[in-house]
Amino acid sequence: MRFTAMNRGQRGKLAMATAALGIGLLSLTGCSYINPQQTSEQYSASDGTRTDLGPLQLRNFIIVADGQDKPGRVIGAVYNTSSKDVVLTIKGAEGSQAEVPVKQNSHTMLNDSTAAVLLTPAGAKPGAMTEVTISESGTNMDAKFKVPVLDGTIVDYKTYLPTPEPTPSSTATSSSTATSTETATPTPSSTAGH
């Protein structure tokens, strides 16, 4: 096989083409060199927050409440990667506390649980963040992290708003109304009988 030597003009064109190709490649890769790639960072791609505590992984944690001093329902998921059943304790504002049992190598969806996990009070106004402390049963580990408080403005969360429990005064009012109605009914019929 025979190779021919390049003349000076051909070598110049080859050098310019190589330089242009190098600059083009640098311009294409320059953005990812300077800016961090979002896919390499862990983050919550939802309204809630996330944290880990030993074998427990809390994902998409939110408190849904009508106000700062109202009861708030905790929703999200708790994953237990250990080989034993554990109980997650969540402590909120003003000494409020809730417990969530999680089976070994399993998860608990607080959105789907029949018994709502409530913190009373919620601890912050809807749209703000409140700090909660979490701990795992049987260990001395605990962690603090911030959780957003949301209300029923977003339709998906409206069903999670805690329903207010009837107060003793409203129960007494409704029973006194029923009593006065029952008393008023026999009076006309006894008058009609005379």
Protein Blocks (a to p, Z undefined) as FASTA:
>chain_A
ZZddddfklmmmmmmmmmmmmmmmmmmmmmmmmpccfklpccdfbfbdcddehjbccehi
acddfbfkbccddedddddfbfbdcddddddeehiacdddddehiaddfklpmbdcdddd
ehiaehiacddddddehiabdcddddddddfkbmklmmmpccddddfklmmmmmmmmmmm
mmmmmmmmmmmmZZ
